[in-house]
C-alpha cells in the first residue's frame, strides 16, 4: 500500500474510534430520545473502559430537530467541563463528517475524548419517510406529488436505472444479499431471508421501490468514542484508525429541499464528487479496501456507492452484487450488518459503527476475515461524506 503523505489532511492517522455502543433498534421503544442517547453513549464508554469523567467533547447530528443536544447528553452522563461540542444538521449525510470533526478536534488538541452519537425516535416520532418537507417550493411540489422523501429518491433512482441499465432484479439482489448478513445479526429488525420471488411478490410503495427497498425506521441510538490513537492503544478494544475522510456540498445545495433538481446528473451523487479527495486523503485506492459499509436509505444507494467510489465500472454494480461479490466470500463484502435496509435506520451512524467493528475484528459471524481497511459512506444526494478506517499497525 503506497501512502502519499503530502495529500493527506493533518488529522488523519492521529485519532481512532475505540468504543462502540448501541441501544436496541425497535419499532416502538416508548423511550425519550435523551434516554436512548445516554444508553448508547454509556455503552460506548463501557465498551472501551472509559467513563463520563474522561469525556471532554460531544458531537451529534439531527434532522427536523428530532434529536437532543450534545450539551444535554453531556449533562445526563455527568461529564465535567467540555472543551468541544458540535450539533450538526442534515441527517444521513453527517455521520462520517461528524466522526471526521471529532478526529479533527482530537488531532488539534481541542479535545481528548469525544463521543459521537445519533439518537432518534425514527419510528414513533418524526419519520423521514412520511414527513412533509416544507420549503419555498412546496406550493409547487405538493400538487404534483413531490411530498415525502421516497418520491424524490424514486425519481433519482429511475434516472440512474435509465442511464446505467440497472434493473429491478439488481435492486432485488441488493436486498437479498444484505438479508444474508442481517439473518446473522442479532440487532437487525429485518432478518428473514428473501428470494427473488419473495421480492417481486411485494407491491410498489412508489415505483421502482417496494417496501423492502426502503430502509426500516426505528427508535434507537448508536454512539462511538473518538480519541487519540495513542490513547486508544491503551484501551480495552483495538483502535479503528481514522485514516481518511472527505465531505462535499454539491453545487446548488441548501436553498430548498428540492435542490436535488439543480443537480446536473441524477445518475451520479455526492459520493462521485468526493471520491478522489477521499482516496487522496488516505493515500490508497479502491483495490486496497477489504470491506465497504455504504449508506443505503434505499436499495439503489448501494449501487451508486459501488460505482462512485470506483469499486466497479459504471453500469456494472448490479452484476457485481448479483454475482455474490458483496457477500462474505466475495471480492468486497458490503453492508455486513445488513445495511440500514435491514438492521435499522439510525441515519447512518450504524454504518460507521459497523465499519469500526469490522476493523476491530468484532463482527462476530459477520466478520470479514483479515479486514484491515474499511470505507464507510454517509448520504446519497447532493451533500455527503465518507471515511476510511484501518487496522492499527
For each residue, the residues with C-beta under 8 A, 3 or more apart:
1: 283 284 288
2: 283 284
3: 8 282 283 284
4: 7 8 280 283
5: 8 283
6:
7: 4 280 281 283
8: 3 4 5 12 13 244 280 281 282 283
9: 12 245 281
10: 14 107 108
11: 14 15 100 103 104 106 107 108 242 245
12: 8 9 103 242 243 244 245 281 282
13: 8 229 241 242 243
14: 10 11 103 106 107 228 229 242
15: 11 102 103 106 107 226 227 228 229 232 241 242
16: 226 227 228 229 232 239 240 241 242 392
17: 20 99 224 225 226 232 239 240 242 352 353 356 389
18: 47 48 50 224 225 226 227 232 235 237 239 240
19: 43 44 45 46 47 48 49 50 224 225 235 237
20: 17 43 44 47 222 223 224 225 237 353 356 357 360 362
21: 39 40 41 42 43 44 45 46 47 222 223 224
22: 25 40 43 187 220 221 222 223 350 353
23: 29 36 39 40 43 220 221 222
24: 29 187 220
25: 22 187 188 189 218 219 220 343 344 346 350
26: 29 123 189 218 219 220
27: 123 124 189 218 219
28: 123 124 219
29: 23 24 26 36 121 123 124 219 220
30: 124 219
31: 35 36 121 219
32: 35 36
33: 36 37 66 67 68 119 120 121 125 221
34: 37 38 68 72 73 76 119
35: 31 32 38 39
36: 23 29 31 32 33 39 40 119 120 121 219 220 221
37: 33 34 40 41 60 67 68 72 73 76 117 119 221 223
38: 34 35 41 42 73 76 77
39: 21 23 35 36 42 43 221
40: 21 22 23 36 37 43 44 117 119 221 222 223
41: 21 37 38 44 45 73 77 115 117 221 223
42: 21 38 39 45 46 52 77
43: 19 20 21 22 23 39 40 46 47 223
44: 19 20 21 40 41 47 48 115 117 223 224 225
45: 19 21 41 42 48 50 51 52 54 55 115 225
46: 19 21 42 43 49
47: 18 19 20 21 43 44 225 236 237
48: 18 19 44 45 225 232 235 236 237
49: 19 46 235 236
50: 18 19 45 54 55 113 225 235
51: 45 54
52: 42 45 55 77 78 79
53: 78 79 80
54: 45 50 51 112 113
55: 45 50 52 58 74 77 79 82 113 114 115
56: 79 80 81 82 83 84 111 112 113 114
57: 82 83 84 85 102 105 106 110 111 112 113 114 115
58: 55 70 71 73 74 79 82 84 85 86 114 115 116 117
59: 70 84 85 86 87 88 98 101 102 105 114 115 116 117
60: 37 67 68 69 70 73 86 87 88 98 116 117 118 119
61: 67 87 88 89 90 91 94 95 97 98 118 347
62: 65 66 67 87 88 89 91 118 120
63: 66 89 90 91 92 126 128 347
64: 126 128 131
65: 62
66: 33 62 63 120 121 122 125 126
67: 33 37 60 61 62 118 119 120
68: 33 34 37 60 72 73 119
69: 60 72 73 85 87
70: 58 59 60 73 74 82 85 86 87
71: 58 74 75 82 85
72: 34 37 68 69 75 76
73: 34 37 38 41 58 60 68 69 70 76 77 115 117
74: 55 58 70 71 77 79 82 85
75: 71 72 78 79
76: 34 37 38 72 73
77: 38 41 42 52 55 73 74 115
78: 52 53 75
79: 52 53 55 56 58 74 75 82
80: 53 56
81: 56
82: 55 56 57 58 70 71 74 79 85 111
83: 56 57 110 111
84: 56 57 58 59 105 110 111 114
85: 57 58 59 69 70 71 74 82
86: 58 59 60 70 98 101 102 105
87: 59 60 61 62 69 70
88: 59 60 61 62 94 97 98 101
89: 61 62 63 94
90: 61 63 93 94 383
91: 61 62 63 94 128 347
92: 63 95 295 297 347 348 378 379 380
93: 90 97 270 378 379 381 383 384 385
94: 61 88 89 90 91 97 98 347 348 378 379 385
95: 61 92 98 99 116 118 347 348 349 351 352 376 378 385
96: 99 100 245 247 348 352 376 377 378 385 386 387
97: 61 88 93 94 100 101 245 247 378 385
98: 59 60 61 86 88 94 95 101 102 116
99: 17 95 96 102 103 116 224 226 242 245 352 387
100: 11 96 97 103 104 242 245 247 385 387
101: 59 86 88 97 98 104 105
102: 15 57 59 86 98 99 105 106 111 114 116 226
103: 11 12 14 15 99 100 106 107 226 242 245
104: 11 100 101 107 108
105: 57 59 84 86 101 102 108 110 111 114
106: 11 14 15 57 102 103 109 110 111 112 113 114 226 227 228
107: 10 11 14 15 103 104 228
108: 10 11 104 105
109: 106
110: 57 83 84 105 106
111: 56 57 82 83 84 102 105 106 114
112: 54 56 57 106 227 228 231
113: 50 54 55 56 57 106 225 226 227 231
114: 55 56 57 58 59 84 102 105 106 111 225 226 227
115: 41 44 45 55 57 58 59 73 77 223 224 225 226
116: 58 59 60 95 98 99 102 223 224 225 226 349
117: 37 40 41 44 58 59 60 73 221 222 223 224 349
118: 60 61 62 67 95 221 222 223 346 347 348 349
119: 33 34 36 37 40 60 67 68 220 221
120: 33 36 62 66 67 125 126 219 220 221 346 347
121: 29 31 33 36 66 124 125 126 219
122: 66 125 126 127 128 217 218 219 220 345 346 347
123: 26 27 28 29 127 217 218 219
124: 27 28 29 30 121 219
125: 33 66 120 121 122 219
126: 63 64 66 120 121 122 131
127: 122 123 130 131 217
128: 63 64 91 122 131 149 217 297 345
129: 148 149 150 214 215 217
130: 127 148
131: 64 126 127 128 148 149
132: 138 142 147 148
133: 138 147 148 149 257
134: 138
135: 138 256 257 258
136: 255 256
137: 140 141 256 257 258
138: 132 133 134 135 141 142
139: 142 143
140: 137 143 144
141: 137 138 144 146 147 258
142: 132 138 139 145 146 147
143: 139 140
144: 140 141
145: 142 151
146: 141 142 151 152 258
147: 132 133 141 142 151
148: 129 130 131 132 133 151
149: 128 129 131 133 152 153
150: 129 153 154 205 206 209 214 298
151: 145 146 147 148 154 155 206
152: 146 149 155 156 257 258 260 381
153: 149 150 156 157 209 297 298 380 381
154: 150 151 157 158 206 207 208 209
155: 151 152 158 159 266
156: 152 153 159 160 260 266 269 300 380 381
157: 153 154 160 161 208 209 298 300
158: 154 155 161 162 207 208
159: 155 156 162 163 266 267
160: 156 157 163 164 166 266 267 300 303 304
161: 157 158 164 165 166 167 208 300
162: 158 159 267
163: 159 160 265 267
164: 160 161 267 303 307 314 315 317 318
165: 161 315 318
166: 160 161 170 171 300 303 315 317 318
167: 161 170 171 318
168: 171 172 200 208
169: 172 173 196 318 322
170: 166 167 173 174 303 317 318 319 321 322
171: 166 167 168 174 175 208 209 213 299 300 303
172: 168 169 175 176 196 199 200
173: 169 170 176 177 318 321 322
174: 170 171 177 178 296 299 300 302 303 321 341
175: 171 172 178 179 194 199 212 213 299 341
176: 172 173 179 180 193 194 195 196 199
177: 173 174 180 181 321 324 326 327 334
178: 174 175 181 182 296 302 335 338 339 341 342
179: 175 176 182 183 190 191 192 193 194 338 342
180: 176 177 183 184 193 327
181: 177 178 184 185 328 335 336 337 338 339 342 366
182: 178 179 185 188 190 191 337 338 339 342 343
183: 179 180 188 191 192 193 338
184: 180 181 364 365 366
185: 181 182 188 191 337 338 342 343 366
186:
187: 22 24 25 337 343 344
188: 25 182 183 185 191 337 338 342 343 344
189: 25 26 27 216 218 342 343 344
190: 179 182 212 216 338 341 342
191: 179 182 183 185 188 338 342
192: 179 183
193: 176 179 180 183
194: 175 176 179 198 199 212
195: 176 198 199
196: 169 172 176 199 200
197: 200 201
198: 194 195 201 202
199: 172 175 176 194 195 196 202 210 212
200: 168 172 196 197
201: 197 198
202: 198 199 210 211 212
203: 210
204: 207 208 209 210
205: 150 209 210 211 213 214
206: 150 151 154 209
207: 154 158 204
208: 154 157 158 161 168 171 204 213
209: 150 153 154 157 171 204 205 206 213 214 298 299
210: 199 202 203 204 205 213 214
211: 202 205 214
212: 175 190 194 199 202 299 341
213: 171 175 205 208 209 210 298 299 300 341
214: 129 150 205 209 210 211 297 298 341
215: 129 296 297 298 339 340 341 344 345
216: 189 190 340 341 342 344 345
217: 122 123 127 128 129 344 345
218: 25 26 27 122 123 189 344 345 346
219: 25 26 27 28 29 30 31 36 120 121 122 123 124 125
220: 22 23 24 25 26 29 36 119 120 122 344 346
221: 22 23 33 36 37 39 40 41 117 118 119 120 346
222: 20 21 22 23 40 117 118 346 349 350 353
223: 20 21 22 37 40 41 43 44 115 116 117 118 349
224: 17 18 19 20 21 44 99 115 116 117 349 352 353 356
225: 17 18 19 20 44 45 47 48 50 113 114 115 116
226: 15 16 17 18 99 102 103 106 113 114 115 116 242
227: 15 16 18 106 112 113 114 231 232 235
228: 14 15 16 106 107 112 231 232
229: 13 14 15 16 232 233 239 241 392
230: 233 234
231: 112 113 227 228 234 235
232: 15 16 17 18 48 227 228 229 235 239 392
233: 229 230 239 392
234: 230 231
235: 18 19 48 49 50 227 231 232 239
236: 47 48 49
237: 18 19 20 47 48 360 362
238: 359 360 361 391 392
239: 16 17 18 229 232 233 235 360 392
240: 16 17 18 355 356 359 360 374 389 390 391
241: 13 15 16 229 359 389 390 391 392
242: 11 12 13 14 15 16 17 99 100 103 226 245 387 388 389
243: 12 13 282 373 388 389 390
244: 8 12 278 279 281 282 283 284 387 388
245: 9 11 12 96 97 99 100 103 242 278 281 385 386 387 388
246: 274 275 277 278 281 385 386
247: 96 97 100 274 383 384 385
248: 270 273 274 277 383 384 385
249: 253 254 382 383
250: 253 263 270 273 381 382 383
251: 262 264
252: 255 259 262 263 382
253: 249 250 259 262 382 383
254: 249 259
255: 136 252 259
256: 135 136 137 259
257: 133 135 137 152
258: 135 137 141 146 152 261
259: 252 253 254 255 256 262 263 382
260: 152 156 263 266 381 382
261: 258
262: 251 252 253 259 382
263: 250 252 259 260 266 381 382
264: 251
265: 163 268
266: 155 156 159 160 260 263
267: 159 160 162 163 164
268: 265 272 273 304 308
269: 156 272 273 304 308 379 380 381 382 384
270: 93 248 250 273 274 379 380 381 382 383 384
271: 274 275 304 305 308 309 377 379 380 384 386
272: 268 269 275 304 307 308
273: 248 250 268 269 270
274: 246 247 248 270 271 277 278 384 385 386
275: 246 271 272 278 279 308 309 310
276: 279 280
277: 246 248 274 280 281
278: 244 245 246 274 275 281 282 309 375 386 388
279: 244 275 276 282 283 284 285 286 310
280: 4 7 8 276 277 283
281: 7 8 9 12 244 245 246 277 278 388
282: 3 8 12 243 244 278 279 388 390
283: 1 2 3 4 5 7 8 244 279 280
284: 1 2 3 244 279 288 289 373 388
285: 279 288 310
286: 279 289 309 310 311
287:
288: 1 284 285 373
289: 284 286 292 311 332 373 374 375 388
290: 332 333 358 368 370 371 372 373 374
291: 332 333 334 336 355 358 368 371 373 374 375
292: 289 305 306 309 311 326 332 333 334 335 374 375 376 377
293: 334 335 336 337 351 352 354 355 358 374 375 376 377
294: 301 302 305 306 334 335 339 351 376 377
295: 92 301 305 340 348 351 376 377 378 379 380 384
296: 174 178 215 299 301 302 305 335 339 340 341 351
297: 92 128 153 214 215 301 340 345 380
298: 150 153 157 209 213 214 215 301 341 380
299: 171 174 175 209 212 213 296 302 303 341
300: 156 157 160 161 166 171 174 213 303 304
301: 294 295 296 297 298 304 305 380
302: 174 178 294 296 299 305 306 317 321 326 334 335 339
303: 160 164 166 170 171 174 299 300 306 307 317 318 321
304: 160 268 269 271 272 300 301 307 308 317 380
305: 271 292 294 295 296 301 302 308 309 377 380
306: 292 294 302 303 309 311 312 317 320 321 326 332 334
307: 164 272 303 304 310 311 312 313 314 315 316 317
308: 268 269 271 272 275 304 305
309: 271 275 278 286 292 305 306 375 377 386
310: 275 279 285 286 307
311: 286 289 292 306 307 317 320 332
312: 306 307 316 317 320
313: 307 316
314: 164 307
315: 164 165 166 307 318
316: 307 312 313 319 320
317: 164 166 170 302 303 304 306 307 311 312 320 321
318: 164 165 166 167 169 170 173 303 315 321 322
319: 170 316 322 323
320: 306 311 312 316 317 323 325 326 331 332
321: 170 173 174 177 302 303 306 317 318 325 326 334
322: 169 170 173 318 319
323: 319 320 330
324: 177 327 329 330
325: 320 321 330 331 332
326: 177 292 302 306 320 321 330 332 333 334 335
327: 177 180 324 330 333
328: 181 333 336 366 368
329: 324
330: 323 324 325 326 327 333
331: 320 325
332: 289 290 291 292 306 311 320 325 326
333: 290 291 292 326 327 328 330 336 368
334: 177 291 292 293 294 302 306 321 326
335: 178 181 292 293 294 296 302 326 338 339 341 351 354
336: 181 291 293 328 333 354 358 363 366 367 368
337: 181 182 185 187 188 293 342 343 350 351 354 366
338: 178 179 181 182 183 185 188 190 191 335 341 342 343
339: 178 181 182 215 294 296 302 335 342 343 351
340: 215 216 295 296 297 343 344 345 346 348 350 351
341: 174 175 178 190 212 213 214 215 216 296 298 299 335 338
342: 178 179 181 182 185 188 189 190 191 216 337 338 339
343: 25 182 185 187 188 189 337 338 339 340 350 354
344: 25 187 188 189 215 216 217 218 220 340 350
345: 122 128 215 216 217 218 297 340
346: 25 118 120 122 218 220 221 222 340 349 350
347: 61 63 91 92 94 95 118 120 122
348: 92 94 95 96 118 295 340 351 352 378 379
349: 95 116 117 118 222 223 224 346 352 353
350: 22 25 222 337 340 343 344 346 353 354
351: 95 293 294 295 296 335 337 339 340 348 354 355 376 377 378
352: 17 95 96 99 224 293 348 349 355 356 376 378 387
353: 17 20 22 222 224 349 350 356 357
354: 293 335 336 337 343 350 351 357 358 363 376
355: 240 291 293 351 352 358 359 374 375 376 387 389
356: 17 20 224 240 352 353 359 360 374 389
357: 20 353 354 360 362 363
358: 290 291 293 336 354 355 361 362 363 366 367 368 371 374
359: 238 240 241 355 356 371 372 373 374 389 390 391
360: 20 237 238 239 240 356 357
361: 238 358 367 371
362: 20 237 357 358 367
363: 336 354 357 358 366 367 368 371
364: 184 367
365: 184
366: 181 184 185 328 336 337 358 363
367: 336 358 361 362 363 364 371
368: 290 291 328 333 336 358 363 371
369:
370: 290
371: 290 291 358 359 361 363 367 368 374 391
372: 290 359 390 391
373: 243 284 288 289 290 291 359 388 389 390 391
374: 240 289 290 291 292 293 355 356 358 359 371 388 389 390
375: 278 289 291 292 293 309 355 386 387 388 389
376: 95 96 292 293 294 295 351 352 354 355 386 387 389
377: 96 271 292 293 294 295 305 309 351 384 385 386
378: 92 93 94 95 96 97 295 348 351 352 384 385 386
379: 92 93 94 269 270 271 295 348 383 384 385
380: 92 153 156 269 270 271 295 297 298 301 304 305 384
381: 93 152 153 156 250 260 263 269 270 384
382: 249 250 252 253 259 260 262 263 269 270
383: 90 93 247 248 249 250 253 270 379
384: 93 247 248 269 270 271 274 295 377 378 379 380 381
385: 93 94 95 96 97 100 245 246 247 248 274 377 378 379
386: 96 245 246 271 274 278 309 375 376 377 378
387: 96 99 100 242 244 245 352 355 375 376
388: 242 243 244 245 278 281 282 284 289 373 374 375
389: 17 240 241 242 243 355 356 359 373 374 375 376
390: 240 241 243 282 359 372 373 374 393
391: 238 240 241 359 371 372 373
392: 16 229 232 233 238 239 241
393: 390
